[in-house]
């Protein structure tokens, strides 16, 4: 399957490709992404390393408090410094000094790499040698001017939580099964030591949908106070539970984000079956997740099949069964341009 940004070369797709497909040997990429958003300032587009070090290290310190595993290697002098700061063994000045010296060794160089190659449009230029920092590009400013940019911090945080949880458990991601808590809209993992809440289901699902309703492409938000707040919807309706339906209705493979109008509006889906066209869209979405290496991928594959053909056959079987039970199909009129 082609990687996401090649299919849809927009700035937001490039950004999300970095977060989803960028190399993961440490969580520094996520901390840098959040720090860049924090430091979005005009007209001074040069961010000195000493200024970047503050939010960058703060985000890492916050995550270290809850999850000590932030790198795949056995040891890191830089992370040990941040642990000392969390334990009040060094002051904030020392923390920022060491961050400037050690924290950016690889992440600035590799941030724009996706599947081993740099993306065509960068969000900053490395000017450490000339001016002691990085310079934000017009691409970054245009990115944050987009309406959907309000969701980027939540999306980065969600991806970070998924990656660090897999590292923390110290087992192959193939052994992890992410489950859905419908009441609290949370993805979680059951372990021998109890349940671990990983991330908001909305935050995790929105990266693919790019702040658009899965069904009609109207704008949606994952910010709780927004009037455009999305719903987590079951593609194959919840009513199919207990009817002998082959698919696990609460499985991640079957969850999408919907605007309130499509989910429960006057002409909404409710218990109707989405059309074949929408089924194809669901298949494309699931393949998108299956091309990324984190617990959502393994969970979807375990629920729908290990190969592309198996997953297609599974969805066709579910559609045939659901059509026999629900009879009517449903498809809304698009409210915006298709983006996935």
C-alpha positions in Angstrom: 0.0 0.0 0.0 1.3 3.5 -0.9 2.2 5.6 2.1 -0.4 8.2 3.0 1.3 11.5 2.0 1.9 10.3 -1.6 -1.8 9.8 -2.1 -2.7 13.2 -0.7 0.2 15.7 -0.9 -1.1 18.4 1.4 0.8 20.1 4.2 -1.4 18.4 6.8 -0.7 15.0 5.2 3.0 15.6 5.2 2.8 16.5 8.9 0.7 13.5 9.8 3.0 11.2 7.9 5.9 12.4 10.0 4.0 11.6 13.2 2.7 8.3 12.0 5.4 6.9 9.7 8.5 8.7 10.9 11.3 6.6 12.5 10.6 5.6 16.1 13.7 4.8 18.1 13.0 7.5 20.6 10.1 9.7 21.4 12.0 12.9 20.6 10.1 13.4 17.4 6.9 13.8 19.2 8.4 16.2 21.7 9.8 18.3 18.9 6.5 18.4 17.1 4.7 19.6 20.2 7.5 22.1 20.9 7.3 23.6 17.3 3.5 24.1 17.8 4.2 25.7 21.2 6.7 28.1 19.7 4.7 29.1 16.7 5.5 32.8 16.7 5.8 35.6 14.1 7.6 37.5 12.7 10.8 36.0 14.2 11.0 32.7 12.4 14.4 31.7 13.9 14.1 29.5 17.0 17.3 29.4 19.0 18.2 26.0 20.5 18.1 27.5 24.0 14.5 28.5 23.4 13.5 25.2 21.7 15.1 23.3 24.6 12.5 24.6 27.1 9.2 23.1 25.7 11.1 20.2 24.1 12.5 19.0 27.4 9.3 19.9 29.3 7.2 17.6 27.2 9.7 14.7 27.6 9.9 15.3 31.4 6.1 15.1 31.6 6.1 11.8 29.7 8.9 10.4 31.8 6.9 10.9 34.9 4.2 8.5 33.7 6.3 6.2 31.4 10.0 5.9 31.9 10.6 4.1 28.6 11.1 6.8 26.0 13.8 5.2 23.9 14.5 1.7 22.5 18.2 1.7 23.5 19.1 0.7 27.0 20.6 4.0 28.2 20.6 7.7 27.3 22.6 10.4 29.0 20.1 13.0 27.9 17.1 11.2 29.4 19.1 10.5 32.5 19.5 14.3 32.9 15.7 14.7 32.6 15.1 12.1 35.2 17.4 13.9 37.5 15.4 17.1 36.9 12.2 15.2 37.7 13.8 14.0 40.9 14.8 17.5 41.8 18.5 16.6 41.6 19.3 19.4 39.1 17.7 22.8 38.5 15.8 24.0 35.4 18.9 25.9 34.1 21.0 22.7 34.1 18.2 20.8 32.4 17.9 23.3 29.6 21.7 23.5 29.2 22.0 19.7 28.8 19.0 19.6 26.5 20.6 22.2 24.2 23.8 20.2 24.2 22.5 16.6 23.9 18.8 16.7 23.1 18.8 17.6 19.4 21.7 15.4 18.2 19.6 13.3 15.8 16.0 14.5 15.9 16.4 17.8 14.0 18.3 16.0 11.2 15.7 13.2 10.9 12.4 14.8 11.8 11.4 15.1 8.1 12.3 11.6 7.2 9.5 9.2 6.3 10.3 5.6 5.3 13.9 6.6 5.0 13.5 9.5 2.7 12.9 13.3 3.4 9.4 14.6 2.6 9.3 17.2 -0.3 8.2 20.1 1.9 9.9 20.8 5.2 8.6 22.7 8.2 11.9 24.2 9.2 15.4 24.6 8.0 18.4 23.6 10.1 20.5 26.7 10.7 22.3 25.5 13.9 25.8 26.0 12.4 25.0 29.5 11.0 22.6 31.0 13.6 22.3 28.5 16.5 18.8 27.3 15.8 16.2 26.3 13.3 14.2 28.5 11.0 10.5 27.9 10.5 9.3 27.8 6.9 6.2 29.2 5.3 5.0 25.6 5.1 4.8 25.5 8.9 2.9 28.8 9.2 0.5 27.7 6.5 0.0 24.4 8.3 -1.0 26.1 11.5 -3.3 28.5 9.7 -5.5 25.6 8.8 -8.7 25.1 10.8 -7.8 21.6 11.7 -4.5 22.6 13.3 -6.4 22.8 16.6 -6.3 19.0 16.6 -2.6 18.5 15.9 -1.4 18.5 19.5 -3.9 15.9 20.5 -3.0 13.7 17.6 0.7 13.9 18.4 0.0 13.1 22.0 -2.1 10.1 21.0 0.5 8.6 18.8 3.2 9.2 21.5 1.0 7.3 24.0 0.6 4.3 21.7 4.4 4.1 21.0 5.6 4.5 24.6 3.0 2.0 25.9 4.3 -0.7 23.5 7.9 0.1 24.7 6.9 0.1 28.3 5.3 -3.3 28.2 8.5 -4.7 26.7 6.7 -7.2 24.5 6.2 -7.4 20.8 3.4 -5.2 19.5 2.0 -8.3 17.9 1.0 -9.5 21.4 -0.8 -6.3 22.3 -4.5 -6.0 21.8 -6.0 -2.5 22.0 -9.6 -2.5 23.2 -12.2 0.2 23.2 -14.0 1.6 26.2 -17.2 3.0 24.7 -18.4 4.9 27.8 -15.2 6.8 28.2 -14.1 6.8 24.6 -10.7 5.5 25.5 -8.4 2.9 23.9 -6.8 0.6 26.6 -4.7 -2.5 26.9 -5.3 -5.3 29.4 -2.0 -6.6 31.1 -1.2 -9.0 33.9 -0.9 -5.9 36.1 -4.3 -4.5 35.1 -5.7 -2.2 32.6 -3.6 0.6 31.0 -5.5 3.5 29.5 -3.5 4.4 26.3 -5.2 7.3 24.6 -8.5 8.9 23.6 -10.1 7.0 20.7 -10.9 10.3 19.0 -7.4 11.5 19.1 -6.1 8.2 17.6 -8.6 8.0 14.8 -8.5 11.6 13.6 -5.0 11.3 12.1 -6.4 9.4 9.1 -9.6 11.4 8.8 -7.8 14.7 8.9 -10.6 16.5 10.9 -13.3 15.4 8.4 -16.4 13.4 9.0 -15.8 9.8 7.7 -19.1 9.9 5.9 -19.7 13.4 4.5 -16.3 15.1 4.9 -17.8 18.0 7.0 -15.3 19.5 9.4 -15.0 17.8 12.8 -13.0 18.5 15.9 -11.5 16.4 18.7 -11.4 19.4 21.1 -13.9 18.8 23.8 -15.4 22.3 23.9 -15.7 22.6 20.2 -19.2 23.0 18.6 -17.9 20.6 15.9 -17.0 17.9 18.4 -17.0 14.5 16.6 -18.8 11.3 17.6 -17.1 7.9 17.7 -19.4 5.9 15.4 -19.7 2.2 14.6 -19.5 1.7 10.8 -21.5 -1.5 11.1 -24.2 -0.4 13.6 -24.1 -1.3 17.3 -27.5 -2.9 16.9 -25.8 -5.9 15.2 -24.4 -7.1 18.6 -26.0 -10.3 19.7 -27.4 -11.1 16.2 -24.8 -13.6 15.2 -22.9 -11.0 13.2 -19.4 -12.2 12.3 -17.5 -9.0 13.1 -16.6 -7.7 16.6 -18.7 -4.6 16.5 -16.6 -2.7 19.1 -13.4 -3.5 17.3 -11.1 -0.7 16.2 -11.6 -1.9 12.6 -15.3 -0.8 12.9 -14.8 2.6 14.6 -14.8 5.9 12.7 -15.3 9.6 13.6 -18.5 11.1 12.5 -20.2 14.5 12.6 -23.3 14.7 14.7 -25.5 15.1 11.7 -24.4 11.8 10.1 -24.4 9.9 13.3 -27.7 11.1 14.8 -29.1 13.9 12.8 -32.4 14.0 11.0 -31.1 12.1 8.0 -28.4 10.3 9.9 -27.2 6.7 9.7 -28.5 5.4 13.0 -29.0 1.6 12.5 -28.7 1.8 8.7 -26.0 0.0 6.8 -23.4 2.3 5.0 -23.2 1.9 1.3 -20.6 -0.2 -0.7 -18.8 3.0 -1.5 -18.4 3.8 2.2 -17.3 0.2 2.8 -14.5 0.7 0.3 -13.5 3.8 2.3 -13.5 1.8 5.5 -11.2 -0.8 3.8 -8.8 2.0 2.7 -8.8 3.4 6.3 -8.0 0.0 7.8 -5.2 -0.6 5.3 -3.8 2.8 6.2 -3.5 1.7 9.9 -2.2 -1.7 8.9 0.7 0.0 7.0 1.8 1.6 10.3 3.7 -0.2 13.0 2.0 0.3 16.3 -0.7 -1.6 18.4 -3.6 -0.4 16.3 -2.2 -2.1 13.3 -1.8 -5.5 15.1 -5.2 -5.2 16.7 -7.0 -4.5 13.3 -5.1 -7.4 11.7 -6.1 -9.8 14.5 -9.7 -8.7 14.1 -10.0 -8.7 10.3 -7.1 -10.8 8.8 -3.4 -10.9 8.3 -3.4 -10.1 4.6 -5.0 -7.5 2.4 -7.2 -10.1 0.7 -8.3 -11.7 4.0 -9.3 -8.2 5.2 -11.2 -7.5 2.1 -13.0 -10.8 2.3 -13.8 -10.2 5.9 -15.4 -6.8 5.2 -17.4 -8.3 2.3 -18.7 -11.0 4.5 -19.7 -8.5 7.2 -21.5 -6.4 4.6 -23.4 -9.3 3.2 -24.5 -10.4 6.7 -25.5 -6.9 7.7 -27.4 -6.3 4.5 -29.5 -9.4 5.2 -30.4 -8.1 8.6 -30.7 -4.3 8.1 -31.9 -4.3 4.5 -31.5 -0.6 3.8 -28.2 1.1 3.0 -27.3 4.7 3.6 -25.0 7.3 2.2 -25.0 11.1 2.9 -24.4 13.8 0.4 -20.8 15.1 0.6 -20.5 18.5 2.4 -16.9 19.1 1.4 -14.2 17.8 -0.9 -13.2 14.2 -0.4 -9.8 14.0 1.4 -9.4 10.2 2.0 
